[in-house]
């Protein structure tokens, strides 16, 4: 069994702002009730998609609305925060990435902006003004073995305008390249069209981000795995497999 790190213990005992508890009145009868049933009874207003055991005895993971938190049935307590083992393994993050990957597997890519014709299919949620997204662009633009499926997630009004300018262009792929490479930064005023199809594409991308639970950029999906952020070593490893 993996042990809790000092960081997690501090989360459990020193951050009451994240803890919501009821008096510990668990009876023998309650012990026979399923964890899911007990959770519903203890916290009837809390919605969830799944409840599953963690490697830590007596602690269950609750997955709800693209968020992970934890439930201790014995004490009727829920708490939020990362669980990290002594070996540095972030159990919370790993679990979240696996759940995100399952959602990504069924994602429709019909509306994505496709770049390249390589054998390795890469899905990227990105913002054109995100620094790490531009660093990722430099990395992927040098490769011939990938097909990029770009799904836009604007994190600012400026980014929303830029995204519409890309999608409104006669050649969206070229405009994307020009913007991401910095060729037209602060040189050419961007203008967005009023094409309804473009508006629908933007809305679709926002829905996809919400569906998967993407809160920041960049986020990649490669060969069944999710990479949160521009982790070059992890990306290269997956592309070589």
Residue pairs with C-beta under 8 A, 6 or more apart in sequence:
1 55
1 56
1 57
2 55
2 56
2 85
2 86
2 87
2 89
2 91
3 85
3 86
4 12
4 56
4 83
4 84
4 85
5 84
5 85
5 86
7 82
7 84
8 81
8 82
8 83
8 84
11 18
11 79
11 81
11 82
12 79
12 81
15 79
15 81
18 79
18 80
18 81
19 77
19 78
19 79
20 43
20 77
20 78
21 75
21 76
21 77
21 78
22 42
22 76
22 77
23 76
24 74
24 75
24 76
25 76
26 73
26 74
26 75
26 76
30 38
30 73
33 41
35 51
35 53
35 60
35 71
35 73
36 51
38 73
38 76
39 46
39 48
39 51
39 60
39 62
39 71
39 73
42 73
42 76
43 78
46 62
46 64
46 78
47 64
47 65
48 62
48 63
48 64
49 63
49 64
49 65
50 61
50 62
50 63
51 60
51 61
51 62
51 63
51 71
52 60
52 61
52 63
53 59
53 60
53 61
54 60
54 61
54 70
54 83
54 91
55 91
56 83
58 72
58 73
58 74
59 70
59 71
59 72
59 83
60 70
60 71
60 72
60 73
61 68
61 69
61 70
61 71
61 95
62 68
62 69
62 70
62 71
62 78
63 95
63 99
65 213
66 100
66 212
66 213
66 215
67 80
67 213
68 92
68 95
68 96
68 99
69 78
69 79
69 80
70 78
70 79
70 80
70 83
71 77
71 78
72 78
72 79
81 92
82 90
82 91
82 92
82 93
83 90
83 91
83 92
84 90
84 91
84 92
85 91
93 228
97 225
97 226
97 228
98 226
100 212
100 213
100 214
100 219
100 226
101 221
101 224
101 225
101 226
103 211
103 212
103 213
104 123
104 212
104 221
104 226
105 224
107 123
107 208
107 211
107 212
107 221
108 208
109 123
109 149
109 151
111 151
111 201
111 204
111 205
111 208
112 123
112 149
112 150
112 151
113 148
113 149
113 150
113 152
113 166
113 167
113 172
113 173
113 176
114 147
114 148
114 149
114 150
114 173
115 140
115 147
115 148
115 150
115 173
115 176
115 177
116 140
116 143
116 144
116 146
116 147
116 148
117 147
118 143
118 144
118 145
118 146
118 147
119 145
119 147
120 145
120 146
120 147
120 222
120 223
120 239
121 146
121 147
121 149
121 222
122 140
122 146
122 147
122 148
122 149
122 220
122 221
122 222
123 149
123 151
123 220
123 221
123 222
124 133
124 136
124 148
124 149
124 150
124 151
124 218
124 219
124 220
124 221
125 151
125 152
125 153
125 208
125 209
125 212
125 214
125 217
125 218
125 219
125 220
126 133
126 136
126 150
126 151
126 152
126 153
126 217
126 218
127 133
127 152
127 153
127 154
127 155
127 156
127 159
127 217
127 218
128 134
128 152
128 159
128 162
128 163
128 166
128 176
128 179
128 180
129 155
129 156
129 158
129 159
129 162
130 155
130 159
130 217
130 218
132 217
132 218
132 229
132 230
133 180
133 217
133 218
133 230
134 180
134 182
135 230
136 218
136 220
136 230
137 180
137 181
138 181
139 230
139 232
139 235
140 146
140 148
141 177
141 180
141 181
143 239
145 239
146 239
150 176
151 205
151 208
151 209
152 163
152 166
152 167
152 202
152 205
153 205
153 206
153 209
153 214
153 217
154 160
154 162
154 163
155 216
155 217
160 202
161 190
161 192
162 179
162 190
163 202
164 192
164 193
164 198
164 202
165 175
165 179
165 190
165 191
165 192
166 172
166 175
166 176
166 179
167 195
167 198
167 201
167 202
168 191
168 192
168 193
168 195
168 198
169 175
177 183
178 184
179 185
184 190
192 198
216 228
218 229
218 230
219 226
219 227
219 228
219 229
220 226
220 227
220 235
221 227
222 235
222 238
222 239
223 238
223 241
225 238
227 234
227 235
227 238
